[in-house]
Amino acid sequence: MAIFLVVAGIFFFFAATVGFLRFPDFYTRMHATGKGDTFGLLLSLLGLSIYNMLENPPGTWGVQTVKVLSIASSVPCQPDSHSRAAPLRF
């Protein structure tokens, strides 16, 4: 299960990179990278957390949960803030 989640996360990172290279304008590129990076990072961290839970004592589970929750709450805000600032730059 853990390996499947990490591989799925790598797939989303790869898909976000392809979307960034292939989409025509700034806003669609931001959408591709924002969604792909968020899902890729969450799936990868979730897979690594499951693997870590199997190898380490239960005291480290809370640290992994805090990491996943903090990233899940902050990463989707990045493309939104960049897309709002784009008209100010150009």
MARVEXTI-643061 format. One record per residue (C-alpha): residue number from 0; chain; y, x, z. Coordinates in steps of 0.02 Angstrom, whole numbers. Example, Ala and Ser with C-alpha at 12.3 -4.5 7.8 and 13.67 -1.06 7.14 Angstrom:
BEGIN
{tornu 0, paba A, yy -225, xx 615, zz 390}
{tornu 1, paba A, yy -53, xx 684, zz 357}
***
This chain:
BEGIN
{tornu 0, paba A, yy 0, xx 0, zz 0}
{tornu 1, paba A, yy 120, xx 139, zz 45}
{tornu 2, paba A, yy 89, xx 234, zz -116}
{tornu 3, paba A, yy 112, xx 74, zz -218}
{tornu 4, paba A, yy 281, xx 42, zz -137}
{tornu 5, paba A, yy 341, xx 221, zz -167}
{tornu 6, paba A, yy 285, xx 213, zz -349}
{tornu 7, paba A, yy 373, xx 45, zz -370}
{tornu 8, paba A, yy 530, xx 122, zz -296}
{tornu 9, paba A, yy 522, xx 267, zz -419}
{tornu 10, paba A, yy 502, xx 140, zz -560}
{tornu 11, paba A, yy 661, xx 50, zz -506}
{tornu 12, paba A, yy 755, xx 216, zz -497}
{tornu 13, paba A, yy 696, xx 257, zz -672}
{tornu 14, paba A, yy 742, xx 83, zz -737}
{tornu 15, paba A, yy 916, xx 100, zz -660}
{tornu 16, paba A, yy 939, xx 267, zz -746}
{tornu 17, paba A, yy 887, xx 197, zz -914}
{tornu 18, paba A, yy 1003, xx 48, zz -888}
{tornu 19, paba A, yy 1146, xx 165, zz -845}
{tornu 20, paba A, yy 1118, xx 264, zz -1004}
{tornu 21, paba A, yy 1090, xx 115, zz -1120}
{tornu 22, paba A, yy 1215, xx -18, zz -1065}
{tornu 23, paba A, yy 1379, xx -21, zz -1161}
{tornu 24, paba A, yy 1517, xx -43, zz -1032}
{tornu 25, paba A, yy 1562, xx 1, zz -855}
{tornu 26, paba A, yy 1522, xx -165, zz -772}
{tornu 27, paba A, yy 1347, xx -183, zz -842}
{tornu 28, paba A, yy 1311, xx -3, zz -795}
{tornu 29, paba A, yy 1368, xx -38, zz -617}
{tornu 30, paba A, yy 1254, xx -189, zz -612}
{tornu 31, paba A, yy 1103, xx -89, zz -670}
{tornu 32, paba A, yy 1130, xx 53, zz -550}
{tornu 33, paba A, yy 1174, xx -59, zz -404}
{tornu 34, paba A, yy 1019, xx -168, zz -417}
{tornu 35, paba A, yy 899, xx -31, zz -467}
{tornu 36, paba A, yy 955, xx 93, zz -336}
{tornu 37, paba A, yy 951, xx -38, zz -199}
{tornu 38, paba A, yy 775, xx -98, zz -238}
{tornu 39, paba A, yy 713, xx 78, zz -273}
{tornu 40, paba A, yy 780, xx 147, zz -111}
{tornu 41, paba A, yy 717, xx 2, zz -7}
{tornu 42, paba A, yy 544, xx 6, zz -83}
{tornu 43, paba A, yy 531, xx 194, zz -66}
{tornu 44, paba A, yy 588, xx 193, zz 114}
{tornu 45, paba A, yy 474, xx 48, zz 155}
{tornu 46, paba A, yy 326, xx 140, zz 81}
{tornu 47, paba A, yy 370, xx 300, zz 173}
{tornu 48, paba A, yy 393, xx 200, zz 334}
{tornu 49, paba A, yy 220, xx 124, zz 317}
{tornu 50, paba A, yy 146, xx 295, zz 284}
{tornu 51, paba A, yy 242, xx 366, zz 432}
{tornu 52, paba A, yy 181, xx 226, zz 546}
{tornu 53, paba A, yy 2, xx 272, zz 506}
{tornu 54, paba A, yy 29, xx 456, zz 544}
{tornu 55, paba A, yy 150, xx 455, zz 692}
{tornu 56, paba A, yy 155, xx 370, zz 861}
{tornu 57, paba A, yy 236, xx 197, zz 878}
{tornu 58, paba A, yy 397, xx 269, zz 951}
{tornu 59, paba A, yy 459, xx 321, zz 778}
{tornu 60, paba A, yy 443, xx 146, zz 703}
{tornu 61, paba A, yy 612, xx 92, zz 770}
{tornu 62, paba A, yy 699, xx 238, zz 685}
{tornu 63, paba A, yy 624, xx 192, zz 517}
{tornu 64, paba A, yy 672, xx 9, zz 540}
{tornu 65, paba A, yy 853, xx 56, zz 579}
{tornu 66, paba A, yy 860, xx 166, zz 423}
{tornu 67, paba A, yy 795, xx 28, zz 310}
{tornu 68, paba A, yy 912, xx -103, zz 384}
{tornu 69, paba A, yy 1067, xx 8, zz 374}
{tornu 70, paba A, yy 1032, xx 53, zz 193}
{tornu 71, paba A, yy 994, xx -128, zz 149}
{tornu 72, paba A, yy 1162, xx -181, zz 218}
{tornu 73, paba A, yy 1269, xx -42, zz 143}
{tornu 74, paba A, yy 1199, xx 6, zz -28}
{tornu 75, paba A, yy 1236, xx -161, zz -117}
{tornu 76, paba A, yy 1420, xx -145, zz -69}
{tornu 77, paba A, yy 1446, xx 15, zz -168}
{tornu 78, paba A, yy 1440, xx -56, zz -346}
{tornu 79, paba A, yy 1548, xx -203, zz -293}
{tornu 80, paba A, yy 1684, xx -90, zz -223}
{tornu 81, paba A, yy 1679, xx 21, zz -379}
{tornu 82, paba A, yy 1690, xx -128, zz -496}
{tornu 83, paba A, yy 1839, xx -197, zz -401}
{tornu 84, paba A, yy 1927, xx -29, zz -409}
{tornu 85, paba A, yy 1893, xx -1, zz -594}
{tornu 86, paba A, yy 2040, xx -104, zz -661}
{tornu 87, paba A, yy 2156, xx -3, zz -549}
{tornu 88, paba A, yy 2099, xx 160, zz -627}
{tornu 89, paba A, yy 2103, xx 117, zz -812}
***
